[in-house]
Amino acid sequence: MRIISGKFKGRRITAPKNLPVRPTTDMSKESLFNILNNRFDFDGLKVLDLFSGTGNISYEFASRGAVAITAVDADFGCIKFIKQTSAEFEFNISAIKNDVIKFLGGHKSSYDIIFADPPYNMDQKVFEEIVTLVLENELLQPDGMMIIEHSKHTKLNHMMNFSFQKNYGGSVFSFFEFDEEIEDENMADDEDNM
């Protein structure tokens, strides 16, 4: 894999072959970051990378100047590799070995961007639970964005705060964000009912 932009643009990172991962392709990653580039100034962002695997997405955020990145994966080998790579590049990545659902259920920080790349063969209900836990536990900042990568067989456009999706080959990115107009209307309604 290679870092496509930022301070470490073009640097290649070689992960061990025995890790149980399916890294986001360079083409998909480039398309994703083109969308994020138009919405965010990466300097100072807090990022949560779920099912982080090799750390591919975390390194991209770190290279672009994100100030704090938390990478969560259940596999010890993946977490070990992320820690080694982060130390080598002096990235500010905190790698945590944990089941993602358990992590989301007990976590209290909030983030500007949350990226999740669960195994494509996970049950639809797990994908939905990720969205629900993030929103119910207020892990996403009001002006933040959550992106879930999944196969075309998984449908998330019925979920709360779904915004849009982009397809790249066999991969789909579903984007979630708070609609400020809807939020403002709800607040106005609450005030009217007082």
C-alpha positions as CSV (number, residue, x, y, z in Angstrom):
1,M,0.0,0.0,0.0
2,R,1.1,3.6,-0.5
3,I,0.3,6.9,1.1
4,I,-1.4,9.0,-1.6
5,S,-1.1,12.5,-0.2
6,G,0.3,14.8,2.5
7,K,3.7,14.9,4.1
8,F,4.5,11.2,3.3
9,K,3.0,11.2,-0.2
10,G,4.3,8.3,-2.2
11,R,5.7,6.3,0.7
12,R,5.1,2.6,0.5
13,I,4.2,0.5,3.5
14,T,4.4,-3.2,3.4
15,A,2.2,-5.1,5.8
16,P,2.8,-8.8,6.8
17,K,1.1,-11.2,4.5
18,N,-0.6,-13.1,7.3
19,L,-2.9,-10.3,8.5
20,P,-6.7,-11.0,8.1
21,V,-7.4,-7.9,6.0
22,R,-8.9,-6.6,2.8
23,P,-7.3,-3.1,2.4
24,T,-9.2,-0.3,0.8
25,T,-7.8,0.0,-2.8
26,D,-5.7,3.0,-3.8
27,M,-8.4,4.1,-6.3
28,S,-11.2,4.0,-3.7
29,K,-9.0,5.7,-1.1
30,E,-8.1,8.5,-3.5
31,S,-11.8,9.0,-4.3
32,L,-12.8,9.0,-0.6
33,F,-10.1,11.6,0.3
34,N,-11.1,13.8,-2.7
35,I,-14.6,14.0,-1.1
36,L,-13.2,14.7,2.4
37,N,-10.8,17.3,1.0
38,N,-13.7,19.4,-0.1
39,R,-15.3,19.3,3.4
40,F,-12.5,19.3,5.9
41,D,-9.2,21.0,6.8
42,F,-7.3,18.0,8.0
43,D,-5.0,19.9,10.4
44,G,-6.3,19.4,13.9
45,L,-8.9,16.7,13.1
46,K,-9.8,13.9,15.5
47,V,-10.3,10.7,13.6
48,L,-11.6,7.2,14.6
49,D,-10.7,4.3,12.3
50,L,-12.7,1.2,13.1
51,F,-11.8,-2.3,11.8
52,S,-8.5,-0.5,11.0
53,G,-6.7,-3.6,9.6
54,T,-3.3,-2.6,8.3
55,G,-3.9,1.1,9.3
56,N,-4.1,2.1,5.6
57,I,-6.7,4.8,6.3
58,S,-5.1,6.0,9.5
59,Y,-1.8,6.6,7.8
60,E,-3.5,8.7,5.2
61,F,-5.1,10.9,7.8
62,A,-1.9,11.2,9.7
63,S,0.1,12.1,6.6
64,R,-2.4,14.9,5.9
65,G,-2.1,16.4,9.4
66,A,-4.9,14.9,11.5
67,V,-3.9,15.7,15.1
68,A,-5.2,12.6,16.9
69,I,-6.2,9.2,15.3
70,T,-7.6,6.2,17.2
71,A,-7.4,2.9,15.3
72,V,-9.4,0.0,16.6
73,D,-9.2,-3.6,15.5
74,A,-9.7,-7.0,17.2
75,D,-6.6,-8.6,15.6
76,F,-3.4,-8.5,17.7
77,G,-1.2,-8.7,14.6
78,C,-3.0,-5.7,13.0
79,I,-2.6,-3.6,16.1
80,K,1.1,-4.6,16.5
81,F,1.7,-3.5,12.9
82,I,-0.1,-0.2,13.3
83,K,1.9,0.6,16.4
84,Q,5.2,-0.3,14.7
85,T,4.4,1.8,11.6
86,S,3.1,4.7,13.6
87,A,6.4,4.8,15.6
88,E,8.5,4.6,12.5
89,F,6.7,7.5,10.8
90,E,6.1,9.4,14.1
91,F,2.4,9.4,13.5
92,N,0.0,10.3,16.3
93,I,-2.0,7.1,16.1
94,S,-3.3,5.3,19.2
95,A,-3.9,1.7,18.3
96,I,-6.4,-0.2,20.4
97,K,-7.0,-4.0,20.4
98,N,-10.7,-4.4,21.0
99,D,-14.0,-5.7,19.5
100,V,-15.4,-2.7,17.7
101,I,-19.0,-3.1,19.0
102,K,-17.8,-3.4,22.6
103,F,-15.5,-0.3,22.0
104,L,-18.4,1.8,20.6
105,G,-20.7,0.7,23.5
106,G,-18.3,2.0,26.2
107,H,-16.5,4.9,24.5
108,K,-17.1,8.5,25.3
109,S,-14.9,10.7,23.1
110,S,-16.2,12.4,20.0
111,Y,-14.6,12.7,16.6
112,D,-14.6,14.9,13.4
113,I,-14.4,11.8,11.1
114,I,-15.3,8.2,11.8
115,F,-14.3,5.6,9.2
116,A,-15.4,2.0,9.5
117,D,-14.4,-0.8,7.2
118,P,-16.0,-4.0,8.6
119,P,-15.5,-7.4,6.8
120,Y,-17.8,-7.3,3.8
121,N,-19.4,-10.7,4.9
122,M,-20.5,-9.3,8.3
123,D,-24.2,-9.5,8.9
124,Q,-26.3,-6.4,7.8
125,K,-27.4,-6.0,11.5
126,V,-23.7,-5.4,12.6
127,F,-23.4,-2.6,10.0
128,E,-26.6,-1.1,11.3
129,E,-25.5,-1.5,14.9
130,I,-22.3,0.5,14.2
131,V,-24.3,3.4,12.9
132,T,-26.7,3.3,15.8
133,L,-24.0,3.1,18.5
134,V,-22.0,6.0,17.0
135,L,-25.1,8.2,16.8
136,E,-26.7,7.2,20.2
137,N,-23.4,7.6,22.1
138,E,-22.7,11.0,20.4
139,L,-19.3,9.8,19.1
140,L,-19.6,12.0,16.0
141,Q,-19.2,15.8,16.3
142,P,-22.2,17.8,15.1
143,D,-20.2,19.0,12.0
144,G,-18.5,15.6,11.5
145,M,-18.9,12.8,9.1
146,M,-19.0,9.0,9.4
147,I,-18.1,6.8,6.4
148,I,-18.8,3.1,6.3
149,E,-17.2,1.0,3.6
150,H,-19.2,-2.1,2.5
151,S,-20.2,-4.3,-0.4
152,K,-23.1,-3.5,-2.7
153,H,-25.1,-6.2,-1.0
154,T,-25.3,-4.2,2.3
155,K,-27.8,-1.4,2.3
156,L,-27.5,1.5,4.8
157,N,-29.4,4.3,3.1
158,H,-32.4,3.7,5.4
159,M,-30.4,4.5,8.5
160,M,-30.7,7.7,10.5
161,N,-28.5,10.6,9.3
162,F,-27.6,8.8,6.1
163,S,-26.4,11.5,3.6
164,F,-25.2,9.9,0.4
165,Q,-23.2,7.0,-1.0
166,K,-20.5,6.5,-3.6
167,N,-19.7,3.3,-5.5
168,Y,-16.2,2.3,-6.6
169,G,-16.1,-1.1,-8.3
170,G,-17.4,-3.7,-5.7
171,S,-17.0,-1.2,-2.9
172,V,-19.6,1.3,-1.6
173,F,-18.9,4.2,0.8
174,S,-22.0,5.3,2.8
175,F,-21.7,8.7,4.3
176,F,-23.5,9.9,7.5
177,E,-23.7,13.4,8.8
178,F,-26.0,15.7,10.8
179,D,-28.3,17.8,8.7
180,E,-28.0,21.2,10.4
181,E,-31.3,22.4,8.9
182,I,-33.2,19.5,10.3
183,E,-31.4,19.9,13.7
184,D,-32.3,23.7,13.7
185,E,-36.0,22.9,12.9
186,N,-36.2,20.3,15.7
187,M,-34.7,22.8,18.1
188,A,-37.2,25.5,17.0
189,D,-40.1,23.0,17.5
190,D,-38.8,22.2,21.0
191,E,-38.7,25.9,21.8
192,D,-42.3,26.3,20.5
193,N,-43.5,23.5,22.6
194,M,-42.1,25.0,25.8
